[in-house]
């Protein structure tokens, strides 16, 4: 831990990451510490701040590289220049030795490689921050790939996560950095990262996505071999296709790039709204295009370690928000945000709508093909943050995926009109959701529960009526009891007043002689005051 911390301090010093902190807004003791720090003796150099941050993360290793990749999607939190630079982080890291990979596979599968595979390639096909992939062949002759978690990665990750939490807690004390919610960002990253260490979760996500697109001409997902899949090893059907970023190869085989770009958009909205289960890591390295049918192209998706889903309420509100944007109905957008709870109830819809109009109107005045759908969504989130909107994690994941899809689509076909592709889909989905077919589907979903509860309805109705009658009788008894208590207290009060008056008259009678002699020698104001006092005492 100490050596790792020393390494991190050295990298921070080398790339002068301290200059990224807003010193003027830091607590006085931290400001003084950085002012007197020897770090200031190290020259900053000519590199921009975003480039220095990217190089530092690359130097610190795969965990920090992946953190930088995740952070690059939080454009709602980062300055534009830093987010752009972090997007350049590559997911390729030096592989670990092949003999280690083979030993780990044998240990995880509890069998020899010869028993598990007819052939296994020691040299990896690809190497990423958390795992690497090897080619293999099953005894039945089927070509597969074997994904293997890096040995010892979990221990290193836990050390690095502990340091990240400490650093984030320091940042959280700085007013300017507190808005970035550094502790929450690290916590989200930790959950995502440690989920990727369990390859059975990725295998389950892959199977679900494959089932959702079974027989679809849009998307093919390779099959999982569950008998050879464990926590640290996953065996999957090997796919053959053109990397989606290789535009030259796609053109060489005659691929219809316009149709391919539009299908990417359709796949995204199908996953989000039809299936409510979307691949949330759709960068070009995880997407291929089948060699077959270039005029009717089909995507191939791999690496389903990160997936997202929305609640039914979020689906409805998101679709209605997007449709309101298509119609430039900003008041409806504002009202939906308030209704959904994404901004506080005290937010005034007209002020929120005016702020959204100011940000989005210049964008929407452009030709449709020049409008970035993701940037409009980003502008909405940035505007909503001014009205104390807490950025929803599921929406941030969705925004990241949408930006990836849109960027990929425009790379394939620069004139892609994502709006005209998405609008009919959303309108059709809303019509199906709110129309007769949607009502019928809802009834079908609830039919088993309704059929179970239907025979119990007479008994439940009788129980409700009996409980209502019992509560009514109890309330009547309580009212009668309170009335009795009130009458008793009133009668007791009258009895006490009569007792006090009798005692007063008795005392006056016994003291009449002395009092009459005393009164004979007193002036009339004193006698009047004494009489008034006696009357008040008797009245009380």
C-alpha angles and dihedrals in degrees: 000000000000092000091048091050090049090052091051092049090051092052091047089052095045094053095034093232088167087079089068090067120091097238094183091062098044125103112274094249093053091044090053092046093054093042092057094037119121086229088085089067091064112088117242095217128205099293118113119246094252093052092049091052092049093049091048092053091048090052093051093058142244099320093056091042090056090046089054091050091052092045091052089066092058095083087151087069107032135068111256096246093053093045091050092050094047089054087068092067109120124220094220118105131166111284124240116244119287094234089058090051093051092047091050092050092051091048094048096044093040090225138085121269089244091058093046101041140024088216137005127191112221092200111079122237091214138356126209136176097272105021145006134218131231129189118239142162128226124227089254089061098253117142114233141168124230117213114202129189113233112261114253092007094125094058092049091046093053091050092049092045091053090053091046091053091052092049091046092051089055091049090050089066091061112088095218093047095043090076088062089060092219095185092053091047091053091046091053090048092049093053092048095045097049090047087060090058090067106071092187087070091052089047091052091049090050092051091049093050091047090052091050092055099035109152092000119145089210104064138014121198120193119242124253122231099218096186089065098036121101138153096286100024130053125183116202138173110271114241129205120208147117116280105251092231091058096090093166092058091046091052091046091059092046099251117177097238095186092056091043092054093047091049090054089058091046091051091052096051092042090055094045101043108020100037102019087216117100135179101243099190101060099148117145093264090065098046130075135172121230118247089225125089100004090185090054098036123197126202124226118207127198136171103049094177092124119048132161139206138182133217116252088251092053090048091054095045093045093050092046090048092052093047090049088053091051088056092039090236098154096171089059089051091052093046091050091052091052093044093050093050093241088127128027121280089237090065112113109232095213093054092046091048091051091052092049091048091052092053100039106035095075089050095048093050089071123091109280094246090057095052117101109220091198093050091053089053089047091051089051092053092047091051092046090053089064086061092053096263111170104222108241111231092219090052092049089053089048092049091051091051092047092051090051092049094046093047091049092047094051090047090056096040116011093196092057110145099207092176096060089045094050101038098067090046093052094044091050092047093050091048091051091045096049100030134079093282091053091050090049092050090049091051091049091052092050096039096095092052092043092049090051093050098040097080089049095053096091091049091045091048091050090049091050093049092046091049090049092051091047091050090048092053091046091052090049091051090049091050092049091047092050090049091052092049091049092050092047092051091048092050091046090052092053091048092052092050091052090048092051091048092050092049090049092051091047091051091048092051093049092048097041098108097050091040094051091051090048092047093052090066098044128094117246097254091059091049092049092051092049091049091050091050091051091050093050092048091050091048093051 
